[in-house]
Amino acid sequence: MNLPPPELLVIDWPEGTLESWPILTERLKRVAGAAGKNDLFYETSEDLKRLSRGMDGLALANLMRKRITARAITQLWLEDAEFRRRMLSPKILDILVKQQLGQLGVVPLQNLIALHFRMFDELDQHGENLREELQDLLEQQLSTRFAHNSRCSGHQRDLLSILYTEAKWLLSINGPKHLVDYVYEEGLELDRAFLYFELRGLDDGRYASICRAHYYLNTLRELPVGQYHEVLAELLKPAVSQAPFKDGKRIGHVALEILIDRAGDAPGDEWQNFIMDLAGDPRIASTAQSYREWWQPLGEDRIEKVRRWLYKEDLRLFLSALEQFGKESDDAAMQRMFPARKRFIEGLDRLKLVRKTRLMLGAKAAFAVKNILGDELKTNFVRLSNAMSDKAVIYIDCGDFCLIEGSHNFKLWVYLRPPWERLYSYNTKQLSHSELTIRAPSGYKGLYGVDAPYEAITHSPSKWHNRFFSFLADHGVSIDIEQLMFPDDYRNYLRRFGIPYINPLKTRLEPLSAFSPRNDHAGGGRNQG
């Protein structure tokens, strides 16, 4: 049978009704919030506030015998940060329960549950082990309330009955992780899990933040290497990254471990930028706060892995500065030589010879590099003195030899061993021209002997490659010349100089004293063999 359509319901609202709706809504919220709060409640709250400003232990204990006080003090712990700072402690919590004869009413119990979920790990700021003590108290109160109550064995689900059966894991310090594990096992969304466990209204505190952080970590474990995801931005928020995980580590530490372990040799810009934004450059002094806070817990293997990534960044920044200086100075010779110098440095990387780098920038050079990047310069670098404000210099350790290369008319310095510790130490903050060109070779001879060979090569267009290759060949170091030159330059080089003869007796330098610039070199004297 076909029924006629219902008549359209039309309500003729009086003029101004809709404009007053927000006022009515706000009034309803105030009424709901004040439910159960009468004049005695507010008087008790004011008494507690007065006691918090001038502590009277006896008066507080007497006041806590009243049932209304339990409601008022737990409400103030939830709502008033200053009161919480003065009046929340394991001792006062214990006094409250004892003065209530060991049994809290349902409203104070609900307030303490809300306090636990909203503050969670931050509770311990108000007293050692306060979070754990509050968890024990909640479990005891729930057990007392429901032990002989059939309400928990039926199908009814509310927060109190759920916590009675699930408190051991849901309230524990590892509760957020367990909740996220449950989400993944059941194929749920995190917000749906909050609803299932009746945590609605409690999903805006520390507990929920840590749940989301664990959820983000699981996302990182499945994210394709190098790919951006919005969880990276979330993990950079201090409230997330500094949240506790386990074994003394934070959520941020675990995020770093996941990305570093998964990235291999090529993290990609998105992952590398996230790591640098969160933890900073690991090539800083081990005594620095950011190093001790973020890098030290990750272990030396992960630190060295990230440092190896960052040498590519140093090479890129140095070459960017070199190119920019040539353009800004309108130096034709510098611009003409730049492609060959870039090919040379990138060739060292292609041959996988680069083990360590140390970027050095004068003030003007650093400013130029920042302009090139278009954002904050994240990489750690040594500052050059004012006399070198427009210079960029880079130290490159290639294992069998070490280089110091610079912009403008700075020579290419070639050593067979690390010449002077200050050049590459992460404790070094600033270097001068004399330290790079006088103190470094002097320190080299002091370490390995006055006849320890090195070379200072002027970048003359037709000769500097040959001087470099010849120096290495004379001391038994073989290198793939072709990878360091453009094809035309390589052919011209062969026609003019030929393939250099490699000395079969490789020069080996050992420190003259027991103190070595590297931990993996020891012994004394210089020898060939």
Residue, then its C-alpha position, 0 to 999 in steps of 0.5 A: m500500500n502506498l502511503p502519502p508522504p508526510e507533511l513537511l514539519v515547519i517550526d516557526w521560531p520566534e525572532g532572535t531564538l537562534e541568536s540566543w542558542p549559544i547562550l542557552t548552550e553555555r548555560l546548560k554546560r555550566v548547569a551540568g558542570a555544577a551538578g552535585k556542587n552546592d554551597l557546602f561544596y564551594e565552601t569546602s573548596e575555599d577552605l582547602k585553598r586557604l589551607s594550601r596557602g598556609m599548611d595546617g596538617l591537623a586542620l587538613a586531616n580533620l577536614m578530610r573526614k568529611r565526604i564532601t572534602a574528598r569530592a572537593i579536593t579531587q576536583l581541585w586536583l583536576e582543575d586547579a594547577e596551582f592547588r595541585r602543585r601545593m596539595l598533591s602528594p603521596k602523603i596527602l593522597d594517603i591521608l585522604v583515603k585513611q580519613q575516608l575510612g579506606q572507602l572513597g565515594v564514586v565521585p572522588l573515585q571518578n575524579l582520581i581516575a580522570l586525574h590518572f589518565r590526564m596526568f599519567d607520567e606527569l604525576d611523579q612530578h608531584g612526588e616519587n612514585l605517585r603515579e604507581e601509588l595512585q594506580d594501586l589505590l584505584e585498583q584497591q578501590l575498584s576491587t572493594r567496590f566490585a568484588h561482590n557485585s554481579r554488575c561486572s559479570g554481565h554485559q554492562r560496560d562503563l568505565l568503572s566496571i571495565l577498569y575493575t577487570e582491565a586495571k592491571w594492564l590499562l592503568s599500568i605505566n605500559g598501558p598505552k603500549h598495551l592499548v595500541d597493541y590491542v588496536y593493531e591486533e584487532g584492526l581498530e582505529l585508535d579513537r575507536a579503542f578509546l570508545y570501546f574502553e569507555l575512555r571518552g572525555l579522557d582522550d585529551g591528556r598525557y595517557a592518550s598522548i602517549c597512546r598516540a605516540h606508540y601508534y605513530l611508532n607502529t606507523l614508522r615501522e611500516l612506512p616506506v623508507g624515506q617517505y614523509h608521513e604526518v606522524l613525523a610532524e606529530l613526533l616532533k612535538p615535545a609532549v610526544s617525543q619526550a613521553p616515556f617509553k620504557d627502560g629510561k627511553r622516550i618515544g623520541h628515542v624509539a622513533l630515532e632508532i626505528l628510522i636509523d635502523r631501517a634507513g640503511d645508507a640512504p635515509g632520504d631528505e624527509w627522514q634525515n631532516f626529521i632526525m636532525d630536527l628532533a635530536g640535532d647533529p650528532r657531530i658535537a661534543s659528547t658533553a653537550q646536553s643535546y648529545r647526552e639527551w638524545w644521542q647517547p641513549l641510541g648507542e655508538d653504532r647508530i651515532e656513527k651511522v648518522r654521522r656517515w650520512l651527514y658527511k654527504e650533507d657537508l660535501r653538498l653545503f661546501l660545494s654550494a658555498l663554493e659555487q655561490f662565492g664564484k657567482e657573487s664575486d664574479d670571479a671568472a677563474m673561480q667559476r671556471m675551476f668550480p666544475a672540476r673541483k666539484r667533480f673531484i670531491e663528488g668522485l671521492d664520495r662515489l668511490k666510497l672513500v670518505r669516512k669523516t668530514r668537518l665543515m668550516l664556515g666563516a660568518k658570511a659563508a654561513f649566511a650564504v649557505k643559509n640563503i641557499l638552503g632557504d631555511e635554518l642551517k641544521t648541520n654542525f660546523v666549525r666557525l672560522s675566524n673573522a679574517m676568514s668570514d667569507k671562506a668555506v673550508i672542509y676537512i675530508d678523511c679518506g682513510d689512506f689520506c686526508l684533505i683540507e680543501g677551501s674556497h677562494n685561493f685556499k690551497l688543497w692540503v693533502y696528508l697521509r694521516p689525520p694531521w691535527e686533532r682540532l681539525y676534526s674534533y667535535n669539541t672544536k668551535q672555531l679555527s683560524h687561517s694560521e691554525l689551518t695552514i701553520r698549526a695543522p702541518s706543524g702538529y702533523k710533524g709533531l705527531y709523525g716526525v719532521d719528515a712526515p710527508y704532506e702537500a699544499i697544492t695551489h689550484s692551478p688549472s693544468k697542474w693541481h690534479n697531477r700534483f695530487f695524484s703524484f703525491l699519493a702514488d709516490h707514497g703507495v696510495s692507489i686511486d681511480i683517477e678516472q672517477l675524479m675527473f670529467p672524461d675530456d679532462y681525464r683524456n687530456y691528463l693521460r696524454r700529458f702525464g700518463i698513469p702515475y707509477i704507484n710505489p709498491l712500498k706504501t708509506r706508513l706513519e705511526p705516532l711518535s708517542a703513545f697518544s694517537p689522533r685516532n684510537d685505532h692507530a698506535g705504535g711509534g715512528r715512521n716506516q715504509g713497507 
